[in-house]
Amino acid sequence: MNQADLIVGLQWGDEGKGKIVDMMAQEYEVVARFAGGHNAGHTIVTGGKKYALHLIPSGILNPDAVNVIGNGVVVCPANLMKEMAQFENLEGRLWLSDKAHLILPYHQLIDQAKERMRGDKAIGTTGRGIGPAYADKISRSGHRVGELKEVESLFEKVMEYLEQNAAVFGAMGVEMPDAAKLRTDLERYRDGLMPYITDTTQMIWRDLEAGRKILFEGAQGTMLDIDHGTYPFVTSSNTIAGGACTGMGVSPKQIGKVTGIAKAYCTRVGNGPFPSEDFGEDGERLRQQGHEFGTTTGRPRRCGWFDAVAIRYACALNGCDQIALMKLDVLDGFDEIKICTGYEFEGETIDYVPYDLEKVKPIYETFPGWERVEGISDYDKLPDSAKAYIETIERVSGVKVGIISTSPDREDTIVR
């Protein structure tokens, strides 16, 4: 049986998946996104030019690759069309599942209102309407991309939904959209997206049967998975490898090689537990050297040391065959570097991720730093201290580090 390979984030998102997908996409004929929405952000630097992608798969920078937005993605039509505008000649190169759910303007208003109502207990969402759109999907009151084919019917169903929930939305301070503008927006979405809408499940099946090389691209990271992440401080979809099966419509037998992406240190955006967070000078230095500000929101990311316990957990959940270690160069110049190799939890030392991650304290191993790895593309030329650091990650995680990134540029990558 032909299989599709998979890339998945192993931390709290922002691991640098975009660069690896972009690099690997040069070898694939189809690149498909299976979960999340435009709360994701992939920054790719190639040829000195920077691209920020949110919905379109990173394979778009390979002119020979077909790019697919699968049914597991929630799609904001306005944002997708804005993103598409930066590229030319997308017809035949970009396809959108007719079963993907729509994010409409009121979803974003609901998202923002709920965050305001939570006050100091806010989750830290991007406010892009992702959660409310997935909530409507699960409660069977959402609307799918395929419904854009019949705008009048879609408009009537949306208006009926808004009228049924008017009291609830009013209590939340959410203003109902203007009916005339809503109809105009839906018509604009139909006109802009109709040439790209198709049954992507059947499309992927045909591609697999034909033996085409397919790469599935995840969004966010394992620790943000709705089931297996740091709930409730998570995203609203299944970000792990299993999410590719539901988000693309393939069986587990059709998943091939799994590459897990992790930074050489750790970051997260928003609230929630982060055991290895550094609140001192080292954390700030990581933020500045790593340019750790959100692609989607611009928010400064929380920064800390590599958490090998969480990585082992993530590798097991995803069945990783290899780790791609990103941004090793950000650690250049540190005198000492730490790895969290265990947790202190309720008076005991543990090597697993417990239910309540808020209550753990990190146990660190300290390593000598190195002067510079930036731009190195040969493993043998890495400083011995950098090799020792990488080998410790392999030992604790139980997974080989097969790819190492030493700068944002595609060419500055070690493939072992």
C-alpha positions, -999 to +999 in steps of 0.1 A: +000+000+000+013+034-010+019+058+020+021+095+027+048+109+049+040+132+077+055+162+095+042+171+130+052+196+157+065+181+189+062+211+213+038+240+217+039+250+181+062+275+164+089+248+161+100+258+126+079+233+106+076+257+077+113+256+069+114+217+070+082+214+050+096+238+024+129+219+022+112+185+020+085+197-003+111+199-031+110+161-031+072+157-030+045+160-055+016+168-031+018+187+002-014+187+023-025+205+055-047+184+077-057+205+108-060+239+124-068+273+109-052+306+103-041+307+139-011+287+126+019+306+112+048+292+091+076+315+084+099+304+055+130+321+044+144+312+009+166+331-015+167+359+011+129+364+009+106+358+038+071+343+034+045+340+062+019+313+056-011+307+077-035+284+057-017+276+024+006+246+028+043+254+028+048+234-004+034+263-023+070+275-028+078+244-049+063+253-083+059+216-091+040+207-060+002+205-057-010+219-023-041+207-005-061+222+024-079+191+039-113+186+055-098+189+091-089+225+086-112+253+095-110+280+068-115+317+071-123+326+034-113+362+037-079+354+051-073+326+027-081+348-003-058+375+011-030+349+015-036+336-020-032+371-035+006+370-029+010+342-054+003+339-091-012+311-111-026+290-083-052+272-103-043+235-104-017+241-077-040+247-047-071+227-037-095+232-008-117+205+007-154+209+002-158+193+037-136+218+055-156+240+079-159+278+074-148+304+099-173+333+095-169+368+110-191+360+139-169+332+150-141+356+156-163+380+176-174+350+198-138+340+203-127+374+214-158+379+236-152+346+254-116+356+261-127+389+276-152+371+298-125+347+311-106+377+324-073+367+341-082+330+333-080+336+296-066+308+275-046+331+253-062+322+220-054+342+189-090+354+187-092+342+151-124+322+156-108+288+155-124+274+187-160+286+179-158+272+144-147+238+157-174+240+184-200+246+157-186+217+138-189+193+167-224+206+177-234+200+141-243+237+135-213+246+114-211+253+077-188+237+052-168+251+023-189+231-002-220+251+008-205+282-010-217+266-042-253+276-032-249+310-016-286+318-011-292+285+008-260+291+029-271+326+037-305+315+049-290+288+071-265+312+086-292+338+093-314+312+109-285+301+131-278+337+141-315+343+150-317+312+171-286+323+191-293+360+192-300+361+229-268+343+238-247+364+215-263+396+228-255+385+264-219+380+254-217+415+238-214+401+203-230+423+176-249+404+149-235+409+114-254+431+089-275+408+066-267+426+034-230+426+041-230+389+050-247+380+017-222+401-002-193+385+017-205+350+010-208+358-027-173+372-027-160+340-010-178+319-036-164+339-065-128+338-051-127+302-040-149+281-063-122+272-088-102+256-059-129+237-041-130+199-046-134+165-029-098+163-015-104+129+000-110+113-034-081+134-047-056+121-021-068+085-026-062+088-064-028+103-057-019+075-033-031+049-058-010+065-085+021+063-063+026+100-060+049+113-032+027+130-006+036+149+025+011+157+052+018+190+071+006+195+106-002+228+123+006+239+159+023+213+181+016+181+200+014+198+234-015+218+220-035+188+209-071+190+221-069+155+237-033+150+245-020+185+252-020+208+282-058+212+283-076+236+284-046+257+272-046+240+238-059+245+203-092+231+191-080+203+168-060+171+169-025+182+161-008+148+164-001+123+136-035+106+141-052+139+132-039+134+096-062+103+092-093+122+102-082+155+087-074+141+053-095+110+051-068+083+050-063+052+070-035+047+096-020+022+072-014+050+047+008+070+070+045+065+062+076+081+077+068+105+106+092+135+112+087+153+144+099+190+145+113+205+177+133+236+185+167+232+202+151+251+231+114+255+239+087+282+235+050+287+238+025+315+230-004+321+253-012+308+288-008+274+303+019+252+319+055+254+306+078+235+329+111+246+314+103+282+310+131+306+319+120+338+335+155+354+337+182+367+314+186+334+295+149+333+286+151+369+273+182+361+254+166+331+237+137+354+227+159+380+212+184+357+195+156+335+182+133+364+172+106+347+192+075+367+183+044+351+169+040+349+131+003+352+134-001+375+164+032+392+169+031+383+205+064+377+223+068+340+229+076+325+263+110+309+261+129+282+280+151+252+278+146+220+258+121+197+276+132+162+267+104+146+289+077+163+268+096+154+236+097+117+245+059+119+252+053+136+219+075+112+199+055+083+214+021+098+205+032+105+170+053+074+163+082+095+152+109+080+130+132+110+133+134+144+149+142+176+130+160+199+155+155+235+146+173+267+154+204+252+170+222+284+161+200+304+185+220+287+213+253+301+199+273+320+225+257+306+257+283+295+284+259+268+296+229+251+281+203+231+299+180+202+290+151+192+312+155+154+316+130+148+344+103+163+365+099+166+403+062+158+409+045+153+443+078+145+460+090+120+434+112+122+403+093+112+372+102+108+335+067+111+320+041+139+314+015+137+342-021+148+340-014+181+359+017+195+343+012+227+363+025+209+394+059+197+381+093+213+385+120+207+359+151+186+366+180+198+344+212+185+330+237+212+322+260+212+292+289+234+281+279+258+254+296+265+221+308+296+202+290+292+168+271+266+147+253+291+124+255+281+088+272+247+094+258+220+070+281+191+079+275+172+111+312+164+116+320+202+116+297+208+146+315+216+179+318+186+202+296+202+228+269+207+202+272+170+193+269+160+229+238+181+233+222+165+202+232+130+214+216+136+248+183+146+231+185+113+212+192+093+243+164+108+264+138+109+236+147+075+221+145+089+186+173+098+161+179+135+153+180+131+115+178+168+105+195+198+122+188+234+112+216+260+118+199+291+103+166+302+089+178+296+053+169+264+035+205+256+026+218+257+062+205+223+072+223+191+082+207+159+070+222+128+087 
